[in-house]
């Protein structure tokens, strides 16, 4: 399901290229991969785990501390190499990691998955911040509150995540860089017992934080 650095957070995951490759990886492996089959890493070199990851899937590349170690053979120390002049400093691109949590109520009408006109301004602001960023991955994850069946809430959260993806694509964000998925009601941010009672305007308002779309961006700023 949703990948995050090291482990996709519970709280900035028919897909094109990277989306399709990442979805397939989530079904069969422990790490998110791109369209070339390479493991996706954040700017700090950490691999993105899928929701299916377990310690038994650890690899030397991503989680060397979890892979059983073989005793290293004795190595005879070689003489130190001649002292070399330090290389000239290289200007490196600035790593970008950004997570944005958008209220679903601000983007969509209740029980709908069509972006409202006033919700588009929030996505326009996000798309504007992506200008000048060389994107590695954008992960869009939809969430729902506890009202409704598990199946219905899952489908609604997926439709909302896909609607956000489609809007970002319409603003010039490469579709192949966006991975979208829905989590339904499985990852609420409200605490157990915080919004007690049957469905009512008061309880619906209390559960608003659970109705959300989280967008996570990983890339480098080029200018």
C-alpha atoms as one frame of an Amber mdcrd trajectory, in Angstrom:
protein
   0.000   0.000   0.000   1.382   3.507   0.926   5.191   3.835   0.944   6.974
   6.439   3.037  10.638   7.056   3.867  11.714   3.857   5.565   8.042   3.092
   6.189   5.184   5.006   4.489   3.670   7.140   7.271   0.295   6.513   8.678
  -0.375  10.206   8.500   3.533  15.679   1.202   0.529   6.239  -1.667  -4.503
   2.169 -13.816  -1.144   4.279 -12.955   1.381   5.474 -15.583   4.992   4.237
 -15.545   6.243   4.851 -12.001   2.735   4.514 -10.499   2.218   1.119 -12.170
   5.707  -0.073 -11.221   5.253   1.093  -7.641   1.842  -0.642  -7.351   3.298
  -3.915  -8.646   6.203  -3.624  -6.227   3.797  -3.119  -3.340   2.142  -6.452
  -4.194   5.306  -8.513  -4.422   8.180  -6.808  -2.624   9.131  -4.828   0.406
  10.367  -1.687  -1.351   8.898   0.851  -3.776  10.586   0.787  -7.218  10.550
   3.179 -10.184   9.852   2.414 -13.833  13.421   1.076 -14.287  13.000  -1.359
 -11.415  15.344   0.639  -9.164  14.480   1.076  -5.496  13.076   4.591  -4.840
  15.058   6.486  -2.216  14.543   9.803  -0.505  17.171  12.582  -0.693  18.854
  11.134   2.376  19.442   7.739   0.756  16.709   5.871   2.656  14.620   3.316
   0.771  10.818   3.642   0.604   9.134   0.611   2.160   5.771  -0.689   0.989
   2.952  -1.685   3.294   3.938  -5.337   2.701   7.466  -4.865   4.036   8.663
  -7.146   6.851  12.135  -7.724   8.361  12.405 -10.925   6.306  12.358  -8.742
   3.146  15.325  -6.629   4.277  18.075  -6.183   1.690  21.705  -5.228   2.012
  21.055  -2.095  -0.063  18.179  -0.757   2.040  18.373  -2.296   5.523  21.885
  -3.721   6.020  21.438  -3.749   9.810  18.624  -6.312   9.452  20.535  -8.664
   7.122  22.540 -11.435   8.866  26.202 -10.609   8.685  28.957 -12.987   7.633
  32.296 -12.696   9.402  34.592 -10.570   7.292  37.900 -12.134   6.238  41.025
 -10.724   7.760  42.371  -7.862   5.692  45.998  -6.873   5.590  46.255  -3.121
   5.852  47.550  -1.524   2.679  49.962   1.383   2.821  48.191   4.750   2.760
  47.793   6.264  -0.708  49.624   9.452  -1.614  47.933  12.538  -0.274  45.761
  14.108  -2.960  44.579  17.659  -3.292  40.963  18.073  -2.180  38.518  18.422
  -5.070  36.880  21.729  -5.750  33.521  22.087  -4.000  30.551  21.057  -6.126
  27.276  22.893  -5.927  24.643  20.256  -5.312  20.886  20.526  -5.815  18.907
  21.137  -2.638  16.950  18.059  -1.456  13.211  18.629  -1.186  10.903  16.610
   1.063   7.501  18.099   1.714   4.342  16.638   3.200   1.045  18.521   2.878
  -2.169  17.435   4.587  -5.260  18.858   2.883  -8.724  18.663   4.406 -11.006
  16.607   2.176 -13.836  18.902   3.244 -11.919  21.839   1.759 -11.379  20.006
  -1.543 -14.643  18.093  -2.038 -18.318  18.296  -1.175 -19.431  15.797   1.475
 -19.448  12.236   0.092 -18.090  13.476  -3.287 -14.791  13.058  -5.159 -14.936
  16.024  -7.579 -12.553  18.873  -6.710 -14.550  22.003  -5.855 -13.637  25.398
  -7.398 -12.489  26.747  -4.033 -10.494  23.533  -3.459  -8.600  24.048  -6.692
  -6.869  27.114  -5.270  -5.234  24.927  -2.600  -3.977  22.514  -5.242  -2.855
  25.448  -7.425  -0.753  26.661  -4.504   0.804  23.212  -4.125   1.500  22.949
  -7.878   3.141  26.382  -7.757   5.530  25.217  -5.041   6.571  22.299  -7.238
   7.926  24.596  -9.970  11.709  24.429 -10.062  11.698  21.017  -8.341  13.085
  17.947 -10.114  10.561  15.391  -8.899  11.438  11.863  -7.810   8.047  10.831
  -6.439   4.748  12.369  -5.380   2.600  10.162  -3.154  -1.095  11.068  -2.828
  -3.077   9.187  -0.164  -6.804   9.621   0.501  -8.460   8.935   3.879 -12.049
   8.747   5.163 -13.842   8.973   8.532 -15.454   6.010  10.290 -18.959   6.448
   8.856 -19.783   4.113   5.972 -18.764   0.540   5.181 -15.105  -0.435   4.869
 -15.500  -1.068   1.132 -17.326   2.211   0.479 -14.849   4.319   2.463 -11.910
   2.656   0.699 -13.339   3.398  -2.741 -14.216   6.996  -1.770 -10.693   7.647
  -0.461  -9.200   6.139  -3.648 -11.413   8.280  -5.884 -10.406  11.406  -3.978
  -6.699  10.578  -4.218  -7.078   9.972  -7.960  -8.968  13.274  -8.349  -6.090
  15.156  -6.696  -3.603  13.336  -8.939  -5.609  14.189 -12.065  -5.739  17.862
 -11.078  -1.980  18.034 -10.466  -1.402  16.384 -13.851  -3.629  19.049 -15.457
  -1.242  21.629 -13.970   1.785  20.086 -15.645   2.980  17.630 -12.980   4.202
  14.422 -14.734   1.646  11.648 -14.242   4.416   9.041 -14.127   5.818  10.668
 -10.981   2.557  10.446  -9.007   1.525   7.376  -6.996  -2.026   7.528  -5.580
  -3.965   5.230  -3.273  -6.774   5.218  -0.727  -6.585   4.048   2.867 -10.292
   4.303   3.682 -10.923   4.577   7.431  -7.863   2.513   8.466  -5.603   5.413
   9.526  -7.657   7.967  11.526  -5.867  10.866  13.173  -8.595  11.398  15.772
  -8.027   9.483  18.998 -10.226   6.519  20.036 -13.254   7.797  21.909 -12.641
  11.405  20.863 -15.737  11.668  18.636 -18.265   9.419  20.346 -21.860   8.939
  19.354 -23.928   8.182  16.251 -23.788  10.193  13.056 -24.714  13.822  13.754
 -23.489  17.268  12.637 -21.421  17.546  15.823 -19.735  14.154  15.392 -19.178
  14.715  11.649 -17.441  18.016  12.435 -15.332  16.283  15.106 -14.208  13.644
  12.586 -13.176  16.214   9.957  -9.393  15.613  10.485  -9.912  11.989   9.402
 -11.334  13.126   6.049  -8.113  14.222   4.402  -5.760  13.868   1.435  -2.027
  13.732   2.182   0.444  14.718  -0.545   4.130  13.873  -0.018   6.762  15.221
  -2.417  10.358  13.974  -2.810  12.794  15.639  -5.223  15.526  18.229  -5.583
  15.223  21.951  -6.144  17.127  22.981  -9.251  16.753  26.740  -8.977
